[in-house]
Amino acid sequence: QVVLWNMTGSRFLEVIEVFPSLYCYAWLKQVHLLFRLWEERTIFHQQSWGVGKKLWSSERHFMEALEYFGFDRTDDVERGSFTFLKGTWELSKHSDPLVGYHFQNRAPATLSNKARLFNNLKGLSESCKAFDLFSMIPETYHANNVEDCKKIMEVVNDMTWLRKDGKVHCGKGIELVDSVRRKDCNLDNIDKDSSVLYQKKVETFKVKGGITMFRFYALVASFDPLVILSNFYHGHMFINSPSDGIGAGENWYAQNGTGTFTSENVWTFEKLENHMVQEYGVENFFSTYIHPQFKKILSWTIATVKDDFVGGIGHYDLICQDIIMSDDFKLHLLEMNSKCHVRGLKDRVPQRKFVMNSAMETVINVQNAVLSGQSVLELLDERMQMRNGFELIYSNQPGASYEEDYVSACSPKKEKTHSRNIFKSSPKFLSSEIKEETIVEASFGLWLAGFFQTLLQRSLHNPAKLQATLKLLDLADVSKIMDDGLDVESLLRKKDIQYKVTGMSSPQSQSGGDSSITLQDLRTQLEGGDSSYAAFLAFARLDPNATCITPLSLFEETFTLLNDDIVVLGSGTAGDVMHDVLAAYLHPPSQVVLWNMTGSRFLEVIEVFPSLYCYAWLKQVHLLFRLWEERTIFHQQSWGVGKKLWSSERHFMEALEYFGFDRTDDVERGSFTFLKGTWELSKHSDPLVGYHFQNRAPATLSNKARLFNNLKGLSESCKAFDLFSMIPETYHANNVEDCKKIMEVVNDMTWLRKDGKVHCGKGIELVDSVRRKDCNLDNIDKDSSVLYQKKVETFKVKGGITMFRFYALVASFDPLVILSNFYHGHMFINSPSDGIGAGENWYAQNGTGTFTSENVWTFEKLENHMVQEYGVEN
């Protein structure tokens, strides 16, 4: 964890200033930067940037994002890990020590200067025949040379040309013209320093009559080595409505609109995808047209500027690209710049609210990898994506280089670069595009040992069910199967399949008797020979009553043994729904927290399934569908008198919106639903709850009395668990034995009486005797929730009592998966001046409720306190 302070490990570098002189400077610089990532974790902002100078909005939100990851601001420029200074790129070129030992942003001007970018691309087109300049940008000429000026004077003769000042961006310095400015192209005195461009206006793709423009984001996560990624989830499409009040002469650039961003004029790519299906009947529009073209634009651009980043160790930046699409779905690059006008949480473009958080998380992880000599490829999944959706576009890190093949073909031959394996990573490889007869033939020959005997023995009483089963498995002709016969064991022997017996290390042969083989081992060996069809197989488990089947994931294959309840699923005759469901289940998207717009749609219709699938699996796939496709939130507005959402539930919904989930008024559509009494509903298998994601755990945890009894029961059955080493001495007033103990020990003001049904510090009081009604030995209340607990003398900070707050996340109830994040925890401190009487000063939450850095500490602050006050490290 480099995005969080590593409080569970040792301190990395206590003193970094003094090194043996034998270490090379470049390595020292890396280690200094790593120290700032791991230990210093501060932000410095130069307050005075000169007259009219100020931070860009993107830089303000960079700082907010760093604070999100636990970085603190500092007034000491020497201490700043990430520093925001005037002219940082110019400083870095001159090897300023301050810049060398701090993380800085802002890229070289090569990208944002339109004239320089154009000339770089033009130079590439002249040296690389594979690159067609005007297939990527509109027809453009630069008024700094005779040849281009002559062309400008020849073609610029109507109102279809734009005059651009290449030194400015964000839509400024651009005007529609029908003739050449005299001063721009004086053939007798060409201004070689001119930044003026003339560019052909493109007729852009329109939505309801309004012109459009795309905004993409590219993250230069490291300058040297150069590592560039992009996250399409954060991108969007501007739409200028004809009613925006823009004159016809200016209506060529979508950013010239009113600036009022709404869901109507700033679309996500998902909304564009749906629009293209409805209006044009074009499916998978983003993955077919937008994604590959944008990657080409960015990849070619990088090829022209990558040398300009050399020397920028510790530098990073977020670049935005404005791109238009013509009516023939071709993309054209307009400009690139670093001033992306993001507005953080106040941004009206929903998917742009959190772009800086995602960007800085990526920067921190990439910088940690490159500075510590680790491969950036290790941060990625098989689709070359990080878990937050950023996809790798380019890397020149030694040993972990990556670029698209068409670019590397034009580059000098260096080390071999890594490229994506489309076949392995595509969720479509089980789709109906594969010839059906190939799959039928393959699956026909691969029924595993024992399946037919099992199926026939269990299903002969129901021929219709048997016929349906075989149809589902692409073996519709039962008579053909019976006539040809299937000697699976001899088939496997002919292939001489070798495998590891479970629990043993030596390879064994299939003829080795009663040995067991995992399905993963079997698949691996089938794929290793001439059996390319093995990649298209899906294994499933037959229900004991032969009434349904449960497909097995690739993970489940690793521990599932081949036996007589395993069947093989092929593809084809059950229809495309089965194809899509199985493909999506076996090869789920790597990004489920973001809409996977670069892959095919996973499940178009989920309601109708072949009845042979077991219910539990159907329920799983329904929920997966809601994660991948539906992506909505339903909130039950009325919960009865006095009932309302907990604050945590409100923030659950906000967090889901962070990941692109939209609210819906249709309870059936809600992927995540917030309903009254969800746990009680789920216990009764309510269909609505079964097919939706729900929160709220059973009350066993929050009811103090029930929790105590569970722990007490564990201590009685497990000698390794000592109850009172984990909780204070406690007794429950619902049984005679505990009541007698309570009456014996509760005789001074060192005991707390607790009502086990309430929590958050309520229902607790300091007592020195037993309440009469609590322990009537002649009439014990077996339903009592009252506990008596010994008051603990808590650890104090400056005389104030303390209490820790930790968080545990039950990420899945069944199977049960529980995690904790210590970074989010904290310590409350009740100062003696909080005005609490001595009798109440035993529970830190009983303080004033005014949380400040003085009375709510991070564990990092506690760590430092323990070193200073007690000399205790770690």
SULDA-V18931 format. One record per residue. N is the residue number from 1. PSI is psi in degrees with one decimal (NA if undefined). Layout:
# SULDA-V18931
n=(N N)
psi=(PSI PSI)
This chain:
# SULDA-V18931
n=(1 2 3 4 5 6 7 8 9 10 11 12 13 14 15 16 17 18 19 20 21 22 23 24 25 26 27 28 29 30 31 32 33 34 35 36 37 38 39 40 41 42 43 44 45 46 47 48 49 50 51 52 53 54 55 56 57 58 59 60 61 62 63 64 65 66 67 68 69 70 71 72 73 74 75 76 77 78 79 80 81 82 83 84 85 86 87 88 89 90 91 92 93 94 95 96 97 98 99 100 101 102 103 104 105 106 107 108 109 110 111 112 113 114 115 116 117 118 119 120 121 122 123 124 125 126 127 128 129 130 131 132 133 134 135 136 137 138 139 140 141 142 143 144 145 146 147 148 149 150 151 152 153 154 155 156 157 158 159 160 161 162 163 164 165 166 167 168 169 170 171 172 173 174 175 176 177 178 179 180 181 182 183 184 185 186 187 188 189 190 191 192 193 194 195 196 197 198 199 200 201 202 203 204 205 206 207 208 209 210 211 212 213 214 215 216 217 218 219 220 221 222 223 224 225 226 227 228 229 230 231 232 233 234 235 236 237 238 239 240 241 242 243 244 245 246 247 248 249 250 251 252 253 254 255 256 257 258 259 260 261 262 263 264 265 266 267 268 269 270 271 272 273 274 275 276 277 278 279 280 281 282 283 284 285 286 287 288 289 290 291 292 293 294 295 296 297 298 299 300 301 302 303 304 305 306 307 308 309 310 311 312 313 314 315 316 317 318 319 320 321 322 323 324 325 326 327 328 329 330 331 332 333 334 335 336 337 338 339 340 341 342 343 344 345 346 347 348 349 350 351 352 353 354 355 356 357 358 359 360 361 362 363 364 365 366 367 368 369 370 371 372 373 374 375 376 377 378 379 380 381 382 383 384 385 386 387 388 389 390 391 392 393 394 395 396 397 398 399 400 401 402 403 404 405 406 407 408 409 410 411 412 413 414 415 416 417 418 419 420 421 422 423 424 425 426 427 428 429 430 431 432 433 434 435 436 437 438 439 440 441 442 443 444 445 446 447 448 449 450 451 452 453 454 455 456 457 458 459 460 461 462 463 464 465 466 467 468 469 470 471 472 473 474 475 476 477 478 479 480 481 482 483 484 485 486 487 488 489 490 491 492 493 494 495 496 497 498 499 500 501 502 503 504 505 506 507 508 509 510 511 512 513 514 515 516 517 518 519 520 521 522 523 524 525 526 527 528 529 530 531 532 533 534 535 536 537 538 539 540 541 542 543 544 545 546 547 548 549 550 551 552 553 554 555 556 557 558 559 560 561 562 563 564 565 566 567 568 569 570 571 572 573 574 575 576 577 578 579 580 581 582 583 584 585 586 587 588 589 590 591 592 593 594 595 596 597 598 599 600 601 602 603 604 605 606 607 608 609 610 611 612 613 614 615 616 617 618 619 620 621 622 623 624 625 626 627 628 629 630 631 632 633 634 635 636 637 638 639 640 641 642 643 644 645 646 647 648 649 650 651 652 653 654 655 656 657 658 659 660 661 662 663 664 665 666 667 668 669 670 671 672 673 674 675 676 677 678 679 680 681 682 683 684 685 686 687 688 689 690 691 692 693 694 695 696 697 698 699 700 701 702 703 704 705 706 707 708 709 710 711 712 713 714 715 716 717 718 719 720 721 722 723 724 725 726 727 728 729 730 731 732 733 734 735 736 737 738 739 740 741 742 743 744 745 746 747 748 749 750 751 752 753 754 755 756 757 758 759 760 761 762 763 764 765 766 767 768 769 770 771 772 773 774 775 776 777 778 779 780 781 782 783 784 785 786 787 788 789 790 791 792 793 794 795 796 797 798 799 800 801 802 803 804 805 806 807 808 809 810 811 812 813 814 815 816 817 818 819 820 821 822 823 824 825 826 827 828 829 830 831 832 833 834 835 836 837 838 839 840 841 842 843 844 845 846 847 848 849 850 851 852 853 854 855 856 857 858 859 860 861 862 863 864 865 866 867 868 869 870 871 872 873 874)
psi=(102.1 -9.9 -8.2 150.9 130.3 85.6 -11.4 -5.0 175.3 162.1 137.1 -53.8 103.7 -44.6 119.6 -12.6 -37.6 119.2 149.9 138.7 -9.3 -22.3 137.1 149.4 -43.7 -38.6 -40.0 -40.4 -43.1 -46.4 -36.3 -45.1 -40.0 -41.9 -41.7 -31.6 -43.1 -38.9 -49.1 -56.7 54.9 164.3 128.8 134.3 122.1 108.7 -43.4 113.3 13.5 173.7 125.6 0.9 136.9 165.2 143.1 157.7 -36.7 -36.1 -36.4 -41.6 -23.1 -45.0 -41.5 -41.6 -39.3 -37.8 -34.6 -34.7 16.7 12.3 139.9 151.1 149.9 150.8 -1.6 108.1 -30.9 -31.0 -17.3 120.6 -53.9 121.5 141.5 98.6 155.7 130.4 39.4 -35.8 -39.5 -40.1 -43.6 -31.4 -25.0 15.8 40.5 128.1 -35.8 -45.7 -35.6 -30.2 20.0 155.8 131.1 155.0 -172.2 118.0 167.1 154.3 -3.0 -35.2 -42.3 -17.7 109.1 -37.9 -45.4 -39.6 -42.6 -45.7 -35.4 -44.0 -38.7 -43.0 -39.3 -40.5 -29.0 -27.2 -18.0 109.4 -20.5 -14.4 118.6 109.4 -51.4 5.0 -12.9 -34.6 158.1 160.0 123.6 145.1 147.5 125.1 41.9 9.5 156.1 -46.4 -48.6 -36.6 -40.5 -40.7 -40.3 -46.5 -25.0 -41.6 -25.0 91.9 10.0 173.7 49.1 17.9 147.5 133.4 125.9 136.1 112.3 -10.7 -15.1 164.5 -161.2 35.0 1.3 163.1 24.2 135.8 151.4 129.7 159.7 6.9 167.4 134.3 134.6 -42.8 -17.9 -41.4 73.1 101.8 -22.1 -16.4 70.6 131.2 101.1 -16.4 6.0 141.7 12.0 131.4 147.5 127.1 136.6 131.0 132.0 135.2 106.7 157.1 136.8 147.7 115.6 41.5 -8.9 136.9 159.4 161.4 141.3 146.7 119.5 159.9 132.1 132.5 115.6 89.9 -21.5 134.3 -42.5 105.1 156.4 119.4 117.6 133.2 164.5 148.5 104.0 -20.3 -34.3 -12.5 169.7 173.6 122.4 143.8 125.1 110.9 144.0 -20.4 6.4 -4.7 20.9 133.3 153.1 -32.4 -18.3 -6.7 60.2 -1.8 114.5 -24.6 -9.7 12.4 -162.4 -18.3 0.1 104.9 124.7 173.7 -13.4 -32.4 0.7 105.3 147.3 163.5 -24.6 -41.2 -39.0 -41.9 -47.4 -38.8 -41.9 -31.4 -47.0 -42.6 -31.0 -7.4 21.7 115.7 158.8 43.5 -43.8 -48.4 -26.2 -41.0 -48.8 -54.1 -52.7 -35.8 -42.0 -42.3 -37.6 -44.2 -48.9 -41.5 -44.3 -39.1 -44.7 -39.2 -28.0 -17.8 -1.6 -29.9 -22.0 -13.3 -7.7 134.1 -9.0 55.2 131.4 2.4 153.2 164.2 156.3 123.4 135.1 144.3 131.6 123.2 138.6 156.3 131.5 174.2 -20.4 16.8 20.4 138.9 143.5 125.4 129.1 -53.0 167.4 146.2 168.7 -10.8 84.9 -1.7 33.1 151.8 19.6 -144.5 -18.3 -0.3 135.7 -6.0 104.2 -47.8 -6.0 -7.9 -35.7 17.3 -36.2 -35.8 -47.3 -41.0 -46.6 -34.3 -42.0 -43.1 -47.8 -44.3 -40.8 -45.1 -40.3 -41.6 -50.0 -31.7 -26.0 14.1 28.6 154.7 130.6 -22.1 -24.2 -15.4 -7.7 158.0 -169.3 -15.2 12.8 34.2 147.3 167.5 -18.5 10.2 -10.4 129.1 134.5 130.0 -37.5 142.6 135.1 23.9 126.9 129.2 -9.7 40.1 152.9 128.6 162.5 147.0 -39.6 -25.1 -45.4 -25.6 -24.5 0.9 155.9 141.7 114.4 -146.6 155.5 131.9 155.7 140.2 158.4 139.7 99.2 -42.0 -45.3 -36.3 -13.1 130.4 -5.8 -1.7 -10.6 16.4 174.2 -1.4 -26.2 139.7 127.9 -40.5 -29.5 -45.5 -41.4 -47.1 -42.1 -48.4 -28.0 -38.0 6.4 30.8 131.3 160.2 130.7 -13.1 -48.0 -39.8 -46.4 -47.0 -44.0 -42.9 -37.2 -18.0 0.5 -24.2 -10.5 79.4 -34.6 -40.7 -40.6 -44.9 -42.9 -39.8 -47.4 -34.2 -43.1 -33.9 21.6 26.2 64.9 -28.9 92.0 -40.5 -36.9 -40.3 -46.0 -38.3 -45.7 -33.6 159.5 101.3 81.9 -38.1 -42.6 -33.1 -46.3 -35.8 -39.3 -36.4 -8.3 49.8 129.2 146.5 161.1 126.2 135.0 127.0 -1.3 159.6 -20.3 140.3 142.4 159.6 157.4 -25.8 9.8 25.2 -134.1 25.7 156.7 150.7 138.3 155.2 -32.2 -42.9 -42.9 -47.0 -44.5 -42.7 -34.7 -39.3 -24.4 -21.3 -137.7 15.3 69.2 -20.2 -15.7 -29.0 -18.5 5.6 151.3 127.8 149.7 159.0 130.8 131.3 146.2 -29.1 7.8 34.4 -18.3 166.5 151.8 109.3 146.4 133.8 167.3 -34.7 -44.2 -26.7 -24.3 -23.5 4.2 127.8 147.9 120.1 -169.3 1.8 9.4 131.3 167.0 132.3 132.0 -128.3 153.0 -79.0 -15.6 -1.9 166.5 -26.0 -42.7 -40.4 -54.3 -41.4 -48.3 -42.8 -43.0 -37.0 -43.9 -29.7 68.9 159.1 147.3 -27.0 104.2 -10.7 -8.2 147.9 128.2 84.8 -10.8 -5.2 170.6 161.6 134.1 -52.0 100.4 -46.3 119.6 -11.2 -37.1 119.0 150.8 138.1 -7.9 -17.6 136.9 148.7 -43.4 -38.4 -39.7 -41.1 -42.5 -45.9 -35.4 -46.1 -38.9 -41.9 -40.6 -30.0 -42.0 -39.9 -49.2 -56.9 56.2 164.0 129.6 134.4 121.9 110.0 -44.8 117.3 17.8 173.2 125.6 1.3 138.0 165.5 143.2 157.0 -35.9 -36.3 -37.2 -40.6 -24.1 -44.9 -42.1 -41.1 -38.4 -36.1 -33.3 -36.9 18.5 11.9 138.5 151.5 150.0 151.2 -1.6 109.8 -30.6 -30.2 -16.5 121.3 -53.6 121.1 141.2 98.6 156.7 132.1 40.7 -36.5 -39.5 -39.6 -44.6 -32.6 -26.0 16.5 40.6 127.9 -36.7 -45.1 -35.6 -30.2 20.4 156.6 131.6 155.5 -173.9 116.8 166.9 155.5 -2.7 -33.7 -42.6 -18.0 108.9 -36.8 -45.4 -40.5 -43.5 -45.1 -35.5 -44.3 -39.5 -42.0 -38.3 -41.3 -29.9 -28.3 -17.0 108.9 -20.3 -14.7 119.0 110.7 -51.4 3.4 -12.1 -34.8 158.2 160.6 123.5 145.3 147.7 124.5 42.5 10.3 156.0 -45.0 -48.8 -36.2 -39.6 -40.1 -40.7 -46.3 -25.6 -40.3 -23.9 92.6 10.4 173.8 48.1 18.5 147.1 134.6 124.8 136.7 111.7 -9.6 -13.8 163.5 -162.5 35.0 0.1 161.5 24.7 135.5 151.2 129.2 160.1 8.5 167.5 134.5 133.9 -41.7 -16.8 -40.6 74.6 101.9 -21.8 -15.0 70.3 131.6 100.5 -16.2 6.1 142.1 11.5 132.2 146.7 127.8 136.5 130.7 132.3 136.3 107.2 158.3 137.8 147.5 114.7 41.8 -7.9 137.2 160.0 161.9 139.9 148.4 119.5 160.9 131.5 132.7 115.4 90.6 -22.7 134.2 -42.5 104.8 153.0 118.8 118.3 133.3 162.9 148.5 104.9 -21.8 -33.2 -13.0 170.2 174.3 123.9 145.1 124.4 109.9 145.1 -20.3 6.0 -4.8 19.7 133.8 154.9 -32.0 -18.7 -7.2 60.4 -2.9 112.7 -24.9 -10.7 12.8 -163.3 -18.6 0.1 103.6 123.4 173.7 -13.2 -33.2 0.7 107.2 147.0 163.8 -24.4 -41.1 -38.7 -42.3 -47.7 -39.2 -41.7 -30.7 -46.9 -42.1 -31.0 -7.4 22.3 116.0 155.0 NA)
